């Protein structure tokens, strides 16, 4: 399930982090947390003016600041928006467009900069 791997950060998620996770390290734009119960590692984006803050489960703590979560972010966008019955308008794309958009999740994220 995707929500077990990546979350949009809001006040509820921040409270969960505060009570269920331990801060391990800070580096650049990220904070590394460990779940107190299952010992999994998660990365929290530092708040940024023009981007959404995300909380991402890591596969490993090795090179944790370099973990590429783009595919997870694209899937979360798709899950959050849902798909319409319309086809993506990007040239040569045959995927379904997201609800209330004319582009699929890939083109919305990569080409249009849509994050939520």
MARVO-453561 format. One record per residue: residue number from 0; residue in three letters; x, y, z of N, C-alpha, C, O in turn. Coordinates in steps of 0.001 Angstrom, whole numbers, plus 500000, padded with zeros to 6 digits. Example, Ala and Ser with C-alpha at 12.3 -4.5 7.8 and 13.67 -1.06 7.14 Angstrom:
<dopas>
(0 ALA (513190 494310 507800) (512300 495500 507800) (513200 496700 507800) (514236 496681 508465));
(1 SER (512850 497750 507080) (513670 498940 507140) (512900 500030 507870) (513409 501138 508039));
</dopas>
This chain:
<dopas>
(0 UNK (500843 498810 500000) (500000 500000 500000) (500882 501244 500000) (501845 501340 500761));
(1 UNK (500544 502176 499152) (501360 503367 498960) (501464 504228 500218) (502526 504788 500487));
(2 UNK (500390 504343 500988) (500397 505194 502175) (501325 504677 503264) (501598 505377 504239));
(3 UNK (501805 503466 503100) (502783 502923 504038) (504204 503267 503610) (505166 502913 504292));
(4 UNK (504336 503967 502462) (505655 504293 501925) (505902 505788 501771) (507049 506231 501834));
(5 UNK (504845 506573 501569) (505010 508006 501332) (503738 508738 501750) (502625 508264 501524));
(6 UNK (503931 509903 502363) (502798 510692 502845) (503013 512173 502553) (504128 512683 502656));
(7 UNK (501922 512859 502185) (501958 514315 502191) (501974 514731 503652) (501237 514169 504462));
(8 UNK (502801 515707 504001) (502917 516121 505392) (501914 517229 505693) (501841 518240 504994));
(9 UNK (501141 517008 506758) (500221 518010 507277) (500364 517982 508804) (501246 517300 509327));
(10 UNK (499528 518696 509502) (499628 518762 510970) (499449 517383 511612) (500118 517067 512596));
(11 UNK (498559 516571 511067) (498329 515230 511620) (499574 514361 511474) (499967 513668 512413));
(12 UNK (500185 514398 510305) (501406 513614 510064) (502535 514124 510949) (503295 513323 511492));
(13 UNK (502660 515428 511103) (503709 515978 511973) (503533 515514 513411) (504521 515228 514087));
(14 UNK (502306 515433 513891) (502053 514939 515252) (502399 513464 515373) (502934 513031 516393));
(15 UNK (502094 512687 514332) (502466 511266 514324) (503982 511101 514370) (504502 510247 515088));
(16 UNK (504681 511925 513597) (506143 511862 513582) (506681 512177 514971) (507558 511479 515479));
(17 UNK (506159 513215 515570) (506616 513644 516892) (506430 512555 517946) (507294 512376 518805));
(18 UNK (505330 511836 517894) (505063 510839 518931) (505584 509437 518607) (505879 508672 519526));
(19 UNK (505703 509082 517329) (506046 507710 516967) (507434 507516 516367) (507842 506387 516094));
(20 UNK (508158 508613 516161) (509462 508520 515504) (510520 509257 516315) (510228 510195 517057));
(21 UNK (511746 508806 516152) (512888 509443 516800) (513765 510084 515726) (514109 509449 514729));
(22 UNK (514120 511347 515944) (515018 512030 515016) (516422 511449 515173) (516971 511403 516274));
(23 UNK (516987 511010 514056) (518309 510382 514065) (519384 511347 513574) (520463 511440 514159));
(24 UNK (519077 512063 512492) (520096 512910 511871) (519434 513965 510995) (518332 513768 510483));
(25 UNK (520128 515087 510834) (519716 516127 509893) (520839 516293 508883) (522019 516258 509233));
(26 UNK (520453 516476 507618) (521455 516701 506584) (520819 517476 505436) (519881 516998 504798));
(27 UNK (521326 518657 505181) (520803 519468 504086) (519326 519753 504250) (518900 520323 505255));
(28 UNK (518535 519350 503245) (517089 519607 503238) (516280 518477 503844) (515058 518445 503696));
(29 UNK (516945 517541 504530) (516247 516356 505034) (516520 516099 506510) (517521 516536 507078));
(30 UNK (515575 515365 507104) (515738 514829 508452) (515486 513331 508370) (514552 512884 507704));
(31 UNK (516330 512558 509054) (516192 511110 509100) (515527 510727 510418) (515977 511130 511491));
(32 UNK (514456 509949 510327) (513730 509481 511504) (513698 507966 511524) (513779 507307 510487));
(33 UNK (513575 507421 512748) (513378 505982 512894) (512086 505744 513663) (511840 506365 514697));
(34 UNK (511270 504841 513148) (510030 504476 513808) (510370 503756 515109) (511181 502829 515120));
(35 UNK (509753 504181 516196) (510055 503612 517514) (509602 502167 517645) (510179 501416 518431));
(36 UNK (508596 501765 516904) (508049 500416 517025) (508700 499431 516056) (509284 498436 516485));
(37 UNK (508604 499697 514761) (509110 498724 513782) (510549 498992 513332) (511116 498227 512552));
(38 UNK (511131 500087 513832) (512540 500441 513558) (512819 500804 512102) (513980 500868 511697));
(39 UNK (511779 501042 511316) (511973 501470 509924) (512499 502903 509903) (512307 503665 510851));
(40 UNK (513158 503250 508815) (513712 504590 508655) (512889 505379 507641) (512448 504849 506621));
(41 UNK (512698 506646 507949) (511901 507547 507118) (512642 508862 506944) (513393 509288 507821));
(42 UNK (512421 509496 505803) (513044 510794 505530) (511950 511853 505426) (510953 511678 504726));
(43 UNK (512164 512948 506138) (511249 514087 506118) (511912 515234 505382) (513032 515627 505709));
(44 UNK (511217 515773 504382) (511709 516968 503694) (511588 518152 504633) (510612 518270 505374));
(45 UNK (512570 519016 504601) (512439 520279 505314) (511395 521110 504571) (511312 521038 503345));
(46 UNK (510603 521893 505291) (509600 522719 504605) (510263 523666 503615) (511289 524280 503907));
(47 UNK (509659 523767 502449) (510173 524646 501411) (509010 525491 500892) (507877 525015 500814));
(48 UNK (509288 526713 500548) (508243 527662 500179) (507362 527187 499030) (506142 527340 499100));
(49 UNK (507940 526617 497977) (507180 526281 496780) (506982 524783 496550) (506497 524392 495488));
(50 UNK (507341 523947 497503) (507186 522511 497309) (506493 521895 498508) (506552 522427 499616));
(51 UNK (505845 520784 498280) (505165 520077 499350) (506172 519340 500214) (507186 518841 499725));
(52 UNK (505881 519281 501483) (506713 518518 502401) (506239 517066 502374) (505042 516797 502466));
(53 UNK (507186 516131 502247) (506866 514712 502128) (507589 513927 503215) (508646 514329 503701));
(54 UNK (506990 512794 503583) (507576 511866 504544) (507648 510514 503839) (506619 509938 503485));
(55 UNK (508867 510009 503635) (509099 508858 502767) (509817 507749 503528) (510827 507980 504192));
(56 UNK (509275 506545 503416) (509927 505376 504006) (511126 504998 503147) (511024 504924 501922));
(57 UNK (512253 504763 503793) (513483 504441 503079) (513705 502941 503008) (513357 502209 503935));
(58 UNK (514270 502498 501936) (514615 501084 501781) (515869 500750 502575) (516070 499608 502987));
(59 UNK (516715 501765 502786) (517975 501587 503501) (518425 502956 504016) (518057 503985 503450));
(60 UNK (519215 502968 505081) (519759 504242 505553) (521060 504590 504853) (521583 505694 505009));
(61 UNK (521575 503657 504092) (522781 503917 503318) (522458 504963 502253) (521528 504792 501466));
(62 UNK (523225 506036 502236) (523007 507147 501305) (521573 507678 501368) (520969 507973 500336));
(63 UNK (521045 507794 502556) (519630 508149 502746) (519268 509513 502174) (518116 509733 501801));
(64 UNK (520216 510424 502097) (519904 511747 501536) (519778 511701 500015) (519203 512605 499409));
(65 UNK (520312 510651 499401) (520276 510516 497944) (519150 509610 497446) (519021 509391 496242));
(66 UNK (518342 509088 498354) (517268 508172 497955) (516330 508863 496966) (515811 509945 497241));
(67 UNK (516122 508230 495819) (515265 508787 494773) (513829 508303 494982) (513511 507139 494737));
(68 UNK (512978 509208 495435) (511580 508862 495716) (510622 509388 494647) (509413 509443 494874));
(69 UNK (511143 509768 493503) (510305 510366 492455) (509164 509442 492021) (508032 509900 491865));
(70 UNK (509442 508159 491825) (508382 507229 491412) (507272 507161 492465) (506092 507095 492121));
(71 UNK (507649 507178 493734) (506648 507178 494805) (505810 508453 494775) (504595 508409 494969));
(72 UNK (506453 509571 494535) (505741 510852 494476) (504741 510877 493307) (503631 511392 493440));
(73 UNK (505148 510319 492175) (504266 510268 491010) (503067 509352 491302) (501933 509684 490959));
(74 UNK (503320 508215 491929) (502225 507304 492278) (501280 507924 493310) (500067 507726 493243));
(75 UNK (501836 508671 494261) (501001 509347 495257) (500116 510392 494589) (498946 510533 494943));
(76 UNK (500665 511122 493631) (499875 512100 492878) (498706 511400 492187) (497575 511884 492224));
(77 UNK (498984 510273 491567) (497939 509506 490876) (496885 509021 491860) (495688 509124 491592));
(78 UNK (497320 508494 492991) (496376 508010 494003) (495543 509149 494577) (494340 509001 494792));
(79 UNK (496175 510259 494818) (495493 511413 495420) (494461 512014 494468) (493348 512333 494888));
(80 UNK (494810 512169 493217) (493923 512791 492223) (492906 511823 491633) (491758 512186 491375));
(81 UNK (493349 510583 491424) (492507 509616 490739) (492585 509814 489231) (493074 510836 488750));
(82 UNK (492101 508831 488500) (492154 508883 487039) (490779 509185 486463) (489751 508764 486993));
(83 UNK (490792 509915 485376) (489553 510203 484644) (489403 509177 483527) (490247 508295 483369));
(84 UNK (488362 509291 482780) (488183 508409 481620) (488841 508999 480370) (488884 508355 479321));
(85 UNK (489350 510221 480489) (489994 510903 479358) (491432 510434 479172) (492092 510010 480121));
(86 UNK (491893 510518 477957) (493271 510171 477627) (494174 511389 477848) (493759 512526 477620));
(87 UNK (495408 511143 478292) (496401 512199 478475) (496611 512937 477145) (496679 512316 476085));
(88 UNK (496712 514254 477217) (496866 515079 476013) (498320 515232 475565) (498583 515831 474523));
(89 UNK (499256 514701 476335) (500664 514811 475941) (500885 513987 474686) (500361 512881 474559));
(90 UNK (501655 514525 473768) (501890 513869 472482) (502376 512427 472672) (503319 512175 473422));
(91 UNK (501734 511508 471997) (502079 510092 471978) (501904 509370 473319) (502462 508290 473513));
(92 UNK (501146 509945 474230) (500889 509284 475514) (499513 508617 475449) (498539 509225 475004));
(93 UNK (499449 507393 475886) (498178 506661 475833) (497590 506415 477228) (496586 505716 477364));
(94 UNK (498210 506985 478255) (497718 506782 479621) (496471 507625 479871) (496178 508559 479125));
(95 UNK (495749 507285 480921) (494576 508055 481334) (495027 509337 482028) (496032 509348 482739));
(96 UNK (494285 510403 481817) (494565 511678 482481) (494087 511624 483930) (493186 510859 484272));
(97 UNK (494696 512434 484760) (494246 512566 486141) (492916 513311 486168) (492601 514075 485256));
(98 UNK (492144 513081 487220) (490902 513831 487397) (491179 515331 487413) (492138 515791 488032));
(99 UNK (490341 516069 486737) (490419 517531 486674) (491690 518064 486021) (492041 519231 486194));
(100 UNK (492374 517209 485274) (493547 517615 484505) (493459 516967 483127) (492646 516072 482900));
(101 UNK (494295 517424 482226) (494326 516816 480894) (495567 515943 480711) (495798 515417 479622));
(102 UNK (496363 515788 481766) (497598 515019 481682) (497590 513848 482658) (496931 513893 483697));
(103 UNK (498331 512799 482309) (498521 511656 483203) (499432 512079 484354) (499989 513177 484348));
(104 UNK (499576 511198 485334) (500396 511518 486507) (501848 511799 486140) (502466 512686 486729));
(105 UNK (502408 511062 485178) (503798 511254 484786) (504010 512641 484187) (504908 513367 484614));
(106 UNK (503210 513009 483219) (503377 514303 482565) (502961 515464 483469) (503537 516549 483391));
(107 UNK (501975 515242 484314) (501593 516281 485277) (502764 516579 486210) (503061 517739 486493));
(108 UNK (503423 515526 486684) (504537 515699 487620) (505796 516198 486925) (506365 517218 487313));
(109 UNK (506228 515472 485891) (507511 515764 485247) (507493 517020 484384) (508450 517794 484398));
(110 UNK (506432 517224 483644) (506401 518314 482686) (505700 519574 483196) (506078 520691 482843));
(111 UNK (504686 519385 484020) (503902 520528 484490) (504229 520956 485926) (503803 522026 486360));
(112 UNK (504974 520136 486659) (505357 520493 488018) (504244 520356 489047) (504330 520940 490127));
(113 UNK (503205 519595 488732) (502096 519417 489671) (502492 518366 490698) (502958 517282 490349));
(114 UNK (502303 518699 491955) (502737 517811 493042) (501602 517217 493865) (501801 516237 494583));
(115 UNK (500427 517800 493767) (499306 517292 494571) (498012 517421 493823) (496960 517045 494341));
</dopas>
